[in-house]
Amino acid sequence: MAFHQLCTFETFQQVSGRYGYGENFRDVIEQEFTRIKGITYLDHAAATLYPESVLRDYCRDITSNLYGNPHSHNPSSRLTHDTVDRVRYRVLQHFNTTPEEYSVIFTSGCTAALKLVAESFPWRSHTESQAGSHFCYLTDSHTSVVGMRGLTSSRGVVTQPVSPQELENRAKDEAQVEDVICQTPHLFCYPAQSNFSGRKYPLNHVKGIQARRLYPACAHQGRWFVLLDAASYVSCSPLSLQDCPADFIPISFYKIFGFPTGLGALLVRNDAADILKKTYFGGGTAAAYLSGEDYYVQAANISDRFEDGTVSFLDIIGLNHAFEALYRITGGMHNIQQHTFGLARYTYMLLSSLCHGNGRPVAHIYTEGQFDSPITQGAVLNFNLMDSNGQIIGYSQVDRMANLYNIHVRTGCFCNTGACQSFLGITSQRVKRNLQAGHVCGDNIDIVDGQPTGSVRVSFGYMSTFEDCQKFLNFVAECFVEKPVRVDQERLQELKRAAAASEDSNESPSIKITNGEVYKGDEKKPTEASLKGFQLRDSNSHGVAYTLTNIYIYPIKSCGAYEVHDWPVGPLGLLYDRGWMVVNGNGVCLSQKREPRLCLIRPQVHIRSNKLLLQAPGMDTISVPLENNNHSHTRVCHSKVCGDRVETVDCGDEAASWLSDFLGQPCRLIKQRPDFTREMKKRGRSVCCSATSTSLSLVNEAQYLMISRASVELIQNLMSSRFEHMLLDTQSVISRFRANLVIAGVEPFEEDNWSHLVIGSTQFMVAGHCGRCHMVGIDQDTGSKTKEPLMSLSAYRSGKVITGDVCSFSLYNLSGPQVSFSCHIIQAFRLL
């Protein structure tokens, strides 16, 4: 059976079990989640989506009722107090328990709840007369759990990471007799569900640890408490605290409901609450205290005792509406578990059976089982894709290509280094070496020394659909599978049988480019030299013509290009290149990735008249000054470019109004402050090439971008061979890469091996190849989006469009503002 025949709803129904929550499931999703039309959102384990009715009901509530500070006693405050108490009860009800057994302590999120336990647990250090506490955690734990050891280590507590294998294999068969003498408190933490792989750990481990039947509790006397990290688990699964009486359960509500964010809770078993001892006390937590002496009596109510200051009561009230919508749409967590697991299992079955034309598997899936049951596996699928030679395709490349398809996934190690190391075979020494190589948590360095540093994760939520699975699987087959697409039928049938059974039971060479003449001028001002048709002379070959065919500047970041033929070079690169940018109403930089219509704004720089002209279809032309010497009335703004904080000045209300009208949203034009310095981050081989720092404008990474026509033409031909209807001329493709310098006469991708250029007496170092994102898929003439040329570039590079494998590369000027560019012939020599 062909792959496209398996990507059908009929096949899905054979293996998925329950789907949806009634006949009108599709209609409900279309009504409640209109904002995701055309988007395949598969990052629910990070944050799920809220239905739109929640916000409507919530806004109606808080605009109709007056809610005051719950610490007061007036009518509006009593309304808040009573509503918050109602929500506490509803939280407990959701987890099948009562106020007599558990208390709800609202926090800012799961991490804050974990920190509260770490700070309040009665840790004991080892002495001659008493045993010390143990802080133990499963290695498959979130960073926020492992981070608790930062506090415990300073208190003389033994920290003991436990692998899943140790937990399951090193157990005692019989229950321990209660220790009467030794009451040393110990804490064991484990996730109900791995946020990395979706593996569900047995909930009965809670009682096993508390009764000291399981390792490590069976190896150490004392009183053992269990913290069950349920943040990932409760997003799609029902949790009953009657069956799983953990002492501490931290959760984040946005993982369940999508809204409100910034709100979590610590559920505390009342029998265990008294062991928690606070040192700091805030407003509302005291029964009595004195400011003149060390006298403090804590509040009797457990929630009051630990909620320092005023809780985020409006967010808590929003939680009430989130519960209403969840149960109204789905009927409850059991239905959500069945629905999301069916989607995950179907995706797993097809992805794990998908093969290249040579029979090699397409995906390496990181899982302990085979998605047999929702009891053991959550709606999370973690994997890396492989090429037809069995080599891992870096997760950043998969992410970039997914963006072209409007598919939202998560990549990296997911704040779970332990599971990442275990599944990917990354040793601790390699983690340290990767850091030395420049890889840090959360970046896009996906391959170091040929080995992956992370993976790709897709996860499902209660509003996910079969079409989401279908689009994702077709995306993988279209972009990463060597044709013809094959399916391992034997494996697929094996998985189908298992599913049915489960249902029944329950340094590089360089080039020197040189000319013989430099025009000298006042060093304080940009001066001029020529650059056009230059020639290469290789020591081993006859002359080959090199030509600089185009020079572009982009005055406003992410807006249209302005072609020039004779242009000054300033201290930040080409004068006025990326000197301005557009920000939204919140001061966040707008790029074509967020707002493709930016490319239709065509700025022009008129140096003699000191004007930057703004032009766009259907709009009158306006201007702002290039240089404004009167700074007394300019507003200083702070924004970010590629993670760097930059200082800018606002360009006034006329430009803001013009941009807002054209783009249809509140916008402002800002310019980098003349006295602000932003230094370039040196990378790779360029790090040791210069003892001086390089300053940047509002560019992403480097002062200049260069691109080769020969490389572009190769990609263009590849597009034409892959897609007969793809009619993109060379200039159109070039414009998508938004380069400053366009050269001709080289072999395709010959520039990959260049390390520096010398133009006249001005030396340019290759700062590193420019990693391409899906912005190259935006037609710079219309603003429309296409999947090309990134797909063909990926195909040419064997699926590895990563930093260093692109159609353009970035340069920086070592010689300072000594020349300007125009077009002329120069000589180029390859250095041996």
N, C-alpha and C positions, 0 to 999 in steps of 0.2 A: 504494500500500500504506500502510495506517494505521500510526502510530507504534507502537501496542501490538503490531502484528503483526511489527514489526521487532525488538522487544525479546524475541525468542524464542531458545531455544538452537539451533534449526535455522539461523536467520540467523547467529548467532554462529559456528557451525561452518563456514559457507560462507566466512568471511573470516579466521578466527582461526588456522588451522593447527593446531599441536599444542595439546592441552589436557590438563592433568593429567599424572600420572606412572604411570598404570596404572588398571585397572578399579576398584580400591578407593580411589581418590583421595578421594572424598567421605567415606568412612568414616574414613580417616586424619585428615583435617582435623577431623572431629567429635570424634575421640578426642584429638588432640594440641592442639587450640585451643578447648577448651570455654568458656573465659572470654570469647570474643568472640561467643557466641551472642546474636543480636539486634542486633549491632553491625556496621556496615559500615566497616571500617578501611581508609582510603585515604591513609595518610601514611607509607608504607614508605620513601620517600626520606629521611625524617627519622629514623625508627627502625623497623626491621621487628620482627616478633613471634617469640618463641622457642617451640618446641614444649615441651609440659609434660614429656615424657620426658627432656629435657635436664636439667631441675632434679632429677628423681627420680634419674637416673643420677649426676649430680654430687654430690648429697647422700649417696648411698650410698657413693660413692668417698671423699669427705673424712671420712665418719664411720667408714669401715672401715680407712683407711690413715692413718698418721701422717706428715705432711709437715712438715719442719723448714726452717729458713733455708738456702737453697742455698749460702750462703757458708761454712757449716760443713762438717765431714767425717764426722760421725756417720751412722749408717745412715738415719735419717729425713731428714737433709739430702741424702744421696746420692740417695735416692728422689726428692726434689724436683728436684734437679739433673738427673737422668736424664729425668724426666718432662717438664721444661721443654725440654730439648734435643730430645726426641721431638716436642714441639709445634712447635718451630722448624722441624724438618725437614718436618713436615706442612704448615706454612704455605708453605714453598718448593715443596713438591710440588703444592699447590693452584694455584700460579701457574706451574707447569711449568718449574721451574728447580731448581738444586742448590746445596748449600753451597759448592761450588767457584766458583760464579758470583755468588751473592748472599748477603748476611747479613741476619738479622732482628734489628732493634733494637726491643725492646718499649717503648712509650710509653703515656701516658695517653689518647691518641687521635690523630686525624689532625692536629689543630691543634698539639699538642705536637711531632709529627714535623716539621711545617713550621717551627716555631720552632727546632728543633734544627739544621736545615739553615741557616736564616738566621743563626744564631749561630756556626756552625762553618765556613761556606763562606769560602774565603780571598779575600775581597774586596780589590781593589786600587783605591786612589784615583789619579786622573790626576796625573802629574808630567811634568817636561820630558823625562825619560828613558824613561818607560814609559806606555803607554796604560792607562786606567782600566777597571775592570770594568763590565759592563752587567747590570742586573737587569731582565729583560723578562718580562712576563706577559700572557696573553690577557685581554682586557677581560671576557670571559665566565668570570670566575674567582670563586671563593668569597672572602668577606671575609678568611679566614685566610691565603690566598695573597697578596692585595693588601696585607695588613697587614705582610708581610715588609719592605716598603719603609720602614716606620718605623725599622727597624734599619739598612738599607742607606744611607738618605739621610744619616745622621750619619757615615758612613764615606767620604763623597765619591764614592759609586757613582752612576752614571747610571741613573735609573729610567725605563723605557720601556714604557708600556702599548701593546699591539698588538691591533688589532681582528681578528676572524676573517677579514675581507675582505683585510686587509693580509697576513696569514699565507698565504693561498691564492693571492693574485694577484702578490705581489712576490717571486718566486723565480727562481733561476738554473737554467738547464737542465742545466748540466754540474757535476759534482762539483768541489769545490775541492781544490787541491793542498795537502797538509798544510803548515801554517806551521811552519817550523823555528825562526824567529827569535822570533816573537811567541807567547808562551804565556800571555797574560793570560787568567785564568779568567772566563768569563761564565756566567750561569744563565738559562735560559728555562723558564718554568712554564706548563703548560696543563692543562686538565681532560680526562681521557679521555671524560667525559660531563658535560654541563652540568647542574648541580643545579637550574637554573631551568626549562629547557625539555626536558631529556632528550636534547638533540642530542649525538650521538657524533662526536667529532673523530677524524680518521684516526690510527691508532696509528703509521703509518709516518712521521708527522711527527717522531717521535723520531730516527730515523736521518737524516732530512732536515736537522734542526737540527744534529745532531752532525757531519754531513758538510758543513755550511755551504751547503747547497743552498737552504734556505728562509730567508725574511726572518723575523727581523732578523739571523740569523747570517751570511747572505751579505753583509751590509753592514759587518761589523766583524770584523777579524782577531782571532785568539786561539783559545783552546780552549773550546768550547761544551759545557756540561753541560745535561741535560734533567731537570727534575722533573715527573713525570707524576702529577697529582692524580687518584688512582683511587678515592677514597672513594665517589663516587656510582656509578661504572661497575661496580665489582666486586660491588655489592649484588645484581645480577641477571644479570651477564654474565661469561663466562670470560675471563681475561686470561693470555696466555702470554708470559712474559718471554723466551722463546727468539725470538719474532717481534718483540718490542717491548722492546729492551734499554735501557730508561730508566735513568738513573744513580741517581735517587732516586724511590721510590714510597711516598707516605704513605697509610695506610688506617686505618679504624676498624672494628673487628670487629662492633660492634652493628648496623651497617648491613647486614651479611651475615647474622648469626645471631640478632640480637635480644638475645643474652646471650653473654658478659658485657658490661656497659657499663663505661665508664671504662678501656677497654683498646684500644690501637691499636698500630701498628707503622710503622717506617720500613724499607722494604726498600732496601738499598744495594748497588749493583753493586760487587763487591770491587775492581775496577780503579779505581774512583773514590773509594773509601773513604779512601785515604791523603791526599787533598787536604783533607779535613775536619779542622780544627784546633780543639780545645776549649781553653778557658781555665779554666773551673771543672772540678775533678775531685772526685767523690764516692766514697763507699765502694765497693770492688769494682772500680774503674776503673784502679787503679795497679798496675804491676809492681813499682815501688819509689818511695818518696818520703821526704824528710826534713822534719821539722817545724821544725828549727833553721836551715835554709837553703833557698834557692830551688832545690830539686832534686826533679824529678818525671819518672818514666818511665812512659808509658802502657802499659796492658795490650796484649799482642799480639793477642788475639782482638778482632775488630771489635765484636761485640755487648757484650762486657765493657767495652770502652773507653767506650761511650756510654750505658750503663745505670747512671746514678748511683744508688748505694744498692741496696737490695734490691728486685727486681722484684715486681710484684703476682702472686706465684706461684700463689696459689689461683685467681685469675681466669684465669691462663694454663692451669692444669689444667682449668678449666671449658671452655676453648676446645676442648680435646680432645674432650669430649662433644658440643660443638656441631658439630664436623666430622662425627662419627659419625652424628648425627641427620640432618644435611643430606643426606648421601649416601644414607643408608638410605631417606629419604622421597622424594627427588627423582631420585637417580641421578647428579646432577652439575649443574654450572653451565650446560652447554649446554641441558639440558632446562628449567632455570629460565628461561633467556633466551627460549626459544621459547614457553613457557607465558605468561610475563608480557607479552611483546610482543603476543601474540594478544589478550589482554585490553585492552591499551592501544590497539591498532589498532581493535578493534571499538568501543570507547568513543569514540575520535576520529571514526570514520566517522559514527556516529549523531549525536553532539553537533554536529559541523560541518554536518550536513544538516538539523538541527532548526530549524524556522521558526515565527514567530508566525502568527496567523490572517491578518495583512495581508501575509505573505510575507517579512517582514524576518527575518534570521538571529537566532538566540537567543544564539549564542556567538561571541566573537572569540578564536580559538585562536592562541597564540603558538608557532609552529613554523616551521622553515626548509623542511621537506619535507611529505610527506603520509603519514607512517608507512609508507613503502614496504618497509623492511627493518630487521631488528634490528641490522644492521651499522651503520646510520646513525642509529638512533633507539632510545632506551631506553624503559622502561615508566613514563614520566612524561608527564603531560598538563597544560599550563598554559594558563589561559584567563581571560577575564572574561565574565560574562553581560550581556546587553543587553535593555532593555525594547523594547516594540513601536515606540517612536520612535527607536530606535537609540542611546539613552543608556545609558552604563555603569551597571550596578548595583554598588554598592560591595561589596568583598569581605567586609567585616564583616557585611553583611546576609546574604550567602550563607552565611557561617559560622554565624550564629545560626540560620538556618532549617535548615541541615544538622544542627545539634545536636538540633533537634526530631525529626529522623528517625533519630537515632543514627548519623549518618554523620560520620566523622572525616576532615577534610581539612586542608590547610595553606594559610594566606593570608599576604599581605605581599609582600616582595621576596626572601625566602628567602636572606638573606645573600649576595646576588649583585646589587649595585647596577648593575654594568656591563650585564648582560643585561636587567635591569629597565628601565634607561634606553633601551636599544636597542629593545626590543620595544614599550614603551609610549610611546616618543617623548618621554621626560622629559629636558629639557635640564639641564645642570649648574646653570644659574641657577635653574631651577624647583626643583631639589632644595634649594638654599639658601633659596629663598622658602618652601618647604613647612616647613622647619625653623623659620623665623621665625613661621610660622602655627601652630606647636605640634606638627607631625608629626615624630616620631622613629621610628627603626627599631623594629619590633616592636609598635607601638601599633595601635589600631583606627580611626585617622583614614584612611579609605579614599578620600575624595574631597576635593580642595582646589581651589577655583575651577573646579569642574565637571570636573576632570581626575582620573583614577585615580592613586593613589599606589602601587598594587600589584595583585596578581591572586590567582587561586585555583589551587592545584596539587593534582591527585590523582596518586597513584603506587601501583604494585602490587608485591606481593611473591609469593614462591613459593607461599604458602598462600592467595592471593587466588582468588576463584571467579567464575564467570559471574554468579552471583546478586549479587555485589558491584557489577558493572557495571550489571546490570538495576535494582537498587535506586537507584543513583545517577542513572541516566538518567530513571527514573520520577519521582524527586524533582525534577529540573530541570523536567520537563514539567508536573508538578503545581503547582509553586510559582512558576515564573518565565515560563511561556509563556502568552501571550494566546490563548485558545481561539478557533476550533478549532486544535488542534495540527497543524501541517503538516510534511511532510518534503520537502526538495528532492530529488525523485527523480532528476533529471538528475545532480546532484552525487553522489548516493549511488551511482548506477550507474558513474559515472566512477571513484569511489574503489574500488568492487568490482573493476572491470577492472584498476586499478593494483595492487590487492592480489593478484589472480590472477596478473598478470604477474610480480610480485615473487616469488610462490611458485614459479613456473615457473623463474625464473632463480636461484633460490637459496632697624547700630543700629535699634531697633524701637519702636512706640508703647507707652505704659504705661497702667496702670489704677491709680487711687487708691481705696482702700477705707478709709472713715473712720467712726468713731463719735464722739459728743461727749463721752464720759466714760471716764476711766481711773481705776481704783482704785489709789491709792498705798499703799505699805507699806514695810516695812524693806527697804532696797536689798540687804542682805546675804542676804535670803531671797526665794524666789519669792513674788510677790504675785498678786492676782487681778483679772481683768477679764472681761467677757463677750464671747461670740462665738456668735451663732446666727443665724438668718434675717436676713441683711443684704441691702440693696438697692442696685442700681446706678442712677445718674442720669447719663445721657450728655448732654453739652451740645447734642447735635443730636437728641435723642430723648426720649420720655417715660420715666418710670421703669420699669425691668425688675427683677423680684425676683431677688436672689441669696440663696442660703441655704447656710450651712454645715451640712450634714446629719449628718456623723459626724466624730468625732475618735478616732484609734486610736494606741496605742503598741505597740511590739514589744519588751518588756523584754529578751528573749533573741534575739539576732540569728538570723534565719532560722526562728525558732519562731513559734507562733501569735500572732494579734493579741489585744489586750486593749482593748475599747471603753470609753471614758470620756466623761463629759459635762461635767466641770469639772476642769481639770488644770493644775498649775503648769508654768511655763516656767523652765528652768534655764539656765546659761551654755552648755550644749551642745545645747540644743533642748528638746523636751518632756522633763520630768524622768523619768529612768530609761528613756528610749527607747533601745533597743539598747545598754544598759549592760553586758550580759553576752553571752558567746558560748560555744558548745560546740566543743571541739577533740578531735581523734582521739588515738590513742595516741602519735602522733609530734608532737603539739602543733600540728597544722595545722587551721585553722578549717574546721568543717563547715558547709556550706550545703545548701539544698534541692536544689541541682543535683547534689550528691554523695549526699545522704541525704534523699529526699523526706519520710520519716516525721517529720522535724523539725516539720512543720506541725501534727502531731497533738499536740505538746506545747503546752499552753495555760497560760502563766505568768499570774499575777495579782499586782498590786502593792498591798499594804496598807500605806500610809504610816504610819498611826497605830500599828500594831503592829510596824513596822519589819521586815516580812516580804515575801519574794518566794516565792509559792507555786508549786510545780511540779505540774501535773496532766496526766495522759495516760490514754487508754483502757487498762483492765486494770491500772493501777498505783495504789498508795496515794499520797495527796497528802503531799508533804514540803515543807519550807520552808528557805530560807537567809536570813540577815539582809540587809536592804537596805544598811545601813551597819554596818561592823564597826570599832569604834574601837580594838580590840586587834589591832595589826598585828605583835606580837612573834613570833607563831607562823604567820603567813601566808607562803606561798611565792610569791615573785615569779616570773612567767613572761614570756616574750617570744614574741610571735606576730606575724602580719602580717594586715592588712586592706587589700585593694586595693593591694598593693605597699608600704603604709606599715607600718613596724615600730611595734608598740604594746606598752606595758608593762601587764601585768595581774597580778592576784592570784588564786590558786587558791581555790575555794569549798568545798573539803573533800571527804573521802572519801564521805560519805553521798550528796551530789549526784552524784558521779562514779559510784558504784555504781548509783544509780537510773537515770541516763542510759544507762550501759552495758547494763543489763538490758533497757531498753526498745528501744534501737537495735541491740542484738545485736553490739556491737563496743566495745572499750575507749574510753571517752570521759571527759572532765572538763569541769566548768563553771568558767569563768574570768570575772573582772570587770575592767574597765578601772581602773587605779590612779587614785585621786582626784587625786593630785599630778602625773599625767602629762598633758601637753598635746600634742594632735595637731592641727595646723593644716590648715584646708581649702585645697585647691589651687584657686585662682580660675581660672575659665575664661571665655573669650569676652568678652561685653559687661560682665560683672560685675567684670572685673579692675580697672578704674579707678574703680569705684563706691564703694569703701571704703578708707579709709586704715588701718583697724584690721584685725587678723587675726581669723579666725573659727575657734573651736575645735570639734572634733567628738568625738562618742562613737564607738562601733564601727560607725557607719553607713558606707556605701560612699563617698558623695561629698558630701552636704550635710546640714544639720540637719533639714530637713523635706521631705517629699514631698507634693505636692498633686495631686488628680485631679478631673476634671469628670465628673459623671454623664451630661451630654449627650453627651460624647465616647464614654463607655463604651456608652451606649445605641445610638449610631450603629454602633459595632463589633458590638454584640450583634445588631442587625438585619441587618448584613451577614453575620454567621455564619449566621443563620437562612435567609437567601436562598441562601447557598452550600451549606449542608448542612441538609436538611430534618430530619434526625435530631438535630441539635445543639440541645439544650434546656438552655441555661444562663440562669438568671435574672440580672438586673442585679447583685444583691448578690454573687452568686457570681463574676461577672466582676470586679467591683470588688475583691473580696478578693484576687484574684490579683496585682493591681498593688501591694499592700501599702503603700498611701499612709497618711500621717498625717492629712491633711485632705481631706475629700470635699465638694465644692461642687456646688450645683445652680442652674439659672437662666440659665446662659450658653448661647451657641450652641456646637454641636459644634466642638471644636478652636479656639474663639475664644482660649483661653488661650495658644495658640502665640505670639501677638504681645505678650503681657504682658512687661514688663521689671521691674516692682516692684509691691508691694502695701503699703498703709498701713492698719494695723488699729489704731484709736485713735491713739496717738502712737508706735506701734511700726511700724517700717518693715522690710519684708521684700524683699530683692532676689532676683530670679530668677537663680540661680547657673548655670543652663543646663538644657536639657531632659534628662530622664533616659533614657538609652539602654536599651531593653528587651532582655533576654536570654530564653532559653527557659524560665526559671523561672516566667514568667507562664503557662506551660502546665501548672502543677501545681495541681490542685484542692486548695484549702486545707482542705477538709472531709474528704477521703479520702487525700490524698497521691498519687493516681493522676495519670499524665501524659497530656496531650492536646496536639495540635499547634495548637490554638486557645487564646487569641485572636490569637497572633502571626501566623498565616497571614493572617487577615482584616485585621489591622492593616497587614500588609505589602501586601496587595492594595489597600487604601484609599490607602496612601501610594505607590502605584506601585512597590512593591518596594524602598522606601527607608526601612526602619525603622532609621535611624541616629540618632546623638546629635542631638537637635533635632527629631526626627520621631516623637513618641511620644504616649501617652495620659496621661502624668503628667510633672510637672516639679518640679525641686528648688529650695528656697528656703533663704536663711539670714537670721538675725535681726541687723539692724544696731543695734538699740537695747539689746541685752543682756537679762538676766533681770529685766524690769520688769513683766511681765504674766503672767497665766495665762489659759487658754482655757476658756470655757464657751459656751453657745449663746444668742445674742441677735441683735437686729436692728441693723444698722449701715447706713451709707450708703456707696455706692461711686461715684466720679466718674472719668470718663476724662479724662486730661490731654491737652491739645492741644500 
